[in-house]
Amino acid sequence: MADLEYVWRMRTHDPLQRLNKRAVRQRKRAREHTRRGESAQAVAMSRSAEWSEHRAQAMALPRAELLAACGTRWRKIACACGPREVRVGCGQVQLCEQCRAKGWRKWRRRLVRSLDAHVRAARAAWAQTRIGMLPGVYLVTLTVAHSGSIEQDRDHLGKAWRRLTKIAQREKWWGAYALTYEVTPGRDGLGHVHLHLAAISSWIPYDRLHAAWREVSGARVLDVSAPRAATKAARAADYLSKYVTKGVDPAVFTGAKAGELIVAMRGKRRVTTSVGFWTPVRDRETCCPTCGQKTRSLGAPESLRVVAPGAVLQAMAERIGWWIPRGGVQCALKGWKS
């Protein structure tokens, strides 16, 4: 965990300082608008500065403190069943087992509903013409050559996918799709990045897909699983949700690689989809499963300043440039005099 914290702290230092400088500029602009009597612009600049400060402090918070605060806060929601309190997690899916299990259920439920709706729509359209094969869910795994850097491989894989999807749209290989990324340690332990795709299609030409992926990424490894009679939306949802919430196993990942993995996935979408993929479930996202009505929030959860005041003060000091050591020294330096 110490190695993970060190890598996270080092690699998020520059974006943290950029956010802090942005907050300082927005505060200065807010004061200028206030002097000129432009209250609306002053409020907008103040809110922008506050967002940057909170974002920077969230990056400066130690990951261990966030994990310790998981489940210690609550927030109130209400529907036709009445008001109730729900537990607030830490959001660290790769590190927290509780948030991982909760996230898996959420993503699986959403993916099952959306994939099932799109499969039904594709088969209804196919029934009008009966041209080609019956549409189903294809499961595709894409990889790139491993450079030893998870962050570089993740960016390279994302750029290659954007080029590939343009070719797929032009050739009409698939319609709706959802994809996510996975990182495995590999035999060398340097971290290997994979892309897992669930696409709805009547037929994907394997040879042309291999050639297109080799052209855009330079990689030759590609796996395609055609839909079978038992291939339903639930199986594809299990396939994707397993990788969306896959955690960092300390038995196979070193602390440095685990920190690199978390940094590489920071600010990235957990699931990338085609346009309109979530439309079938959009109205059901905030509905109560008992009464069927939408839930509404009755207030924000308890602040982290109450649960972990020391960690918040430490993050605030780091945001404004005060470097605070975390933990004791790892070794005694010879010849060092205090």
N, C-alpha and C positions, 0 to 999 in steps of 0.2 A: 504494500500500500504506500510505503514511503517513496518507492521508485515511481509509482503511478502519480503521486502528488507532485513529485519533482518535474516529471515530463509535462504534466498539465500546466504547472506554473510557468515553466520556461516557454512553452509554445503558445501560451495565451497572453504573454506579457505585452507583446506589441499591439494586438487588437484591443487589449484592455486600456492601454495608454491612448490609443486613438479615440476610443469612446470617451475617455476622461477629458481629452482636449476638446472634443466636440461639445461635451457638456459645458465646459468653460466658455466656449464661444457663444453657445446658445444663451447662457446666463447673461453674458455681456450684451447681446442683442436685446434680450428682454428688458434690461435696465434702460437701454437707449430708447426702446419703444415706450417705456413707462414715462421717461422724461418728455417725450413728444406727445404724450396723451393718447397713444394708440394702445388701448387696453386689450383689444382682441388679439393683436399681434404679440403683445407682451405675454398673454396667457399661453398662446401657442408655443412661443419660444421656451417658456418655463416648463411646459409639459414635455417638450422635446428634450430639454436638458435633464429633467427628472428621469425620463425613460433611459437616457444614455447612462446616467449614474447608476440606476438600478441594474441595468444590463452589465455594466462593468463590475459592480459588486457581486453579482451572481457568478461571474466568471472567476472572481478572486476568492470565493468561498471554498474552503477545503472540501474535497469530495467526501472524506470521512465524516465531516460534520453534517453534510447533507444526508448521508446514509443514517446517521444517528438520529436525525430529526424526523425520519420517515414514520408516519403514523401517529405522531405526537400532536398534530394539529387537526382541527375540524372546521367545517364550514356548513352553514345552514342552507337548505334548499326546500322548496315547497311545490306541491302540485295539488290535485284534487284530494289526494289521500291525507293532506295536511303537511305541516312543516316537519322536517327531520334533519338530523345531522349526518354528514358523510365524512369519512376519514380522508385526509389529504396526504398523498404520498410524496416521495422525493423526486420522482421523475427520472431517476437514474436506472433505466431499464437494464443496462448492461451489467450493473453492479448489485442491484437490489433484487432479491428473490421475490419479495412481496409485490413490488411494482411490475416485475417481469410476468408473474402469473396473472395479475390484473390486466396488464397490457395485452397479453396473449388472448385472453377471453374477449377483450374489446375489439382487437383487430380481426380475430377470427369471425366474430359476429358480423362486423361490417363487411368483410370480404365475402362471406357466404351470401349475404343478401344482395350485394352488388353483382357478383359474378353470376348468381342464379338469375337475376333479372336480365342481365345482358345476354346470357345464353338463351333464355326464353325468347327474347326479342330477335336474336339472330336466327333461331330456328323457325320463328313465325315468318320472318322475311324469306327464309329458304323455302318454306312450304308453298310460297306463291309461285315459284319458278321451278323448283326441284332440280336446279342445275348444280352439279358438283356434289361433294359429300356433305353429310349432315354436320353442321357446325358443332364444335366442342372446344374444350379447354386444352391447349397445348402447354406443356411445361418445358421451358428452355433454360439452360444454364450457360452463361457466357463468362469467359475468363480472358485475362490479358497476361502478357509476359511479366513476371515478378521482378521488380527492381530492388526489393529489400525495404522500400519505404511504403507504408500503408497509405499515407496521405497522397503521395504521388500516384500510386496505382489506383486509388479511388477516383482521383480527378481524371486520370487517363481513361478509366473505364466509363466514367460519366460522359466524357466528350465523345468517345467511340459510340456509345449508345445513342447519343443525339444525332450523330451522322447516320447510324443504322436505321433509326426510326424514320428518317426522311426517305430513305430508300424503300422501307417497308410500306409507308403510306403511298408512295408513288406506284409501287407494284401491287398494292392491295393484298399484302400477305395476311394481315390480321386487322381486326376492328378494335374493340375495347381491350385494354390490357392493364395489368398492375405488376410492378416489379419492386424488388428490394435487394439490398446488398448483404453479403456475408463475408466475414473474415475468418479464415482458418489459420492455425499456426504454420502448417506445412511441415515437411520433413526437416527443413533447415531452421525452423523456428522464427523466420523473418516476417511471417504474415503474408497470406495469399488472399487476394480479394476476388470475390465471385459476384456475379449478377444473376439473380433468379427471377424468371419472367413467367407469368401466366397470361397467355394471349388467347382470345377467342377467334377461331378461324375455321374455315372448311378444309384448308390444306395449306401447309407451309412447305415450299420446295426446299428440301434439305441442301441440295447441291448449291443452289443460288444463294441460300442463306449463309452457307459456309464460305463461299467466295466473297460475299459482301462483308462478312465479319472479318475475314482475313484482310480485306482491302482497307477497312476503316480502323482496325486495331492492330494488325500485324500478328495476331494470335491464331493458332490453328485448332485449339481445343474448344469444342462446342458439343453440347449434348441436347437432344430434342426428344421429348417423350410425347408420342402421339396419344390423343384421347382414346380410351377404351370404353367398353360398355359400363364399367364401374367407375369411370372417371366423371365425377360430379363436381359441383361447385364446392361442396364440403371438403373433398380431397385436395382440391387446388388451394382452398383457404388454409387448410392444415399445412400445406407445403410452404406457403408464403409466410403465414403468421409465425411459424417455427423460427424462421430466419429474422423476422422483424424484431422479435424480442429475445434473440439469442444473447446469452450473457457471456461474460469473460470468465473462463474457467482458469483459476490460478494454478491448476495442475498442468496445464499445457501452455499458458501464456506467462511470460515474465512480466514483472511490474512495468518495465520500460515499454514493452510492446503493448500492454494493456492501456497504458497512458496514451501511447501513439494512436491506438485504435479509437479511443474516446475523442481525442482531438480531431482525428480525421472525419468522424461522423458528426462533429459539432456543427450545428446550424444547417444540417442537411435533412431533407425529407426522409422519413422512415420508409414511406411507400410512395413511389412515383407512379402516376396513373395517366391514362388517356383523358382527353377532355370529356367532361360529363360522366366520368366513371362513378362518382359518388352520388349522382342525382337520385337514384332509386332509394337511397337511405337517408337523404338529407333531412327529410321531414320527420324521421324516426330517431334521429340522433339524441335528442334531448327529451324524449317521451318516457314517461314512467311505465314500466312493464305491467303494473297492476291496473292503473286507471286509464292508461293510454293518452293522458294529457301531457303537455310540455311542462317540464320542470323549470323553475326560475330560481335564481340565486337571491338569497336574503342578506348578503353581505360577504365581505372578504374573509378568508381564514385568518387565524391569529398570526401575527407577524413573527418572522424568524428572530426578531430582536428579543422577543419574550422567551422563545424556546432555546435559542443558542446565542445569547448576547455577546459572548466572547468571540465567537467565529465571525459575527457581523462586524464588530469593531475591528477585528483583524483584517477583514476584507476591505473595510472603509479606509484603513490606514494604508493598505497596499495600493488602493485605487488612487490615492492622492500622492503616492510616491514614497511612502515610508516603508522601507524594506524590513520585514519582521521575520527572523529565522523561525522555522518550524521544526520542532524536535531538537534533540541533542546532537552533538557532534558524532560523526561515525568513527573517527579515529583520532588519536592524539598525534599532533605534528611534532617531529623531533626538532629540538632547538627553539621551539616557540615559547616566548615569555609573555605572560599576561601582565 
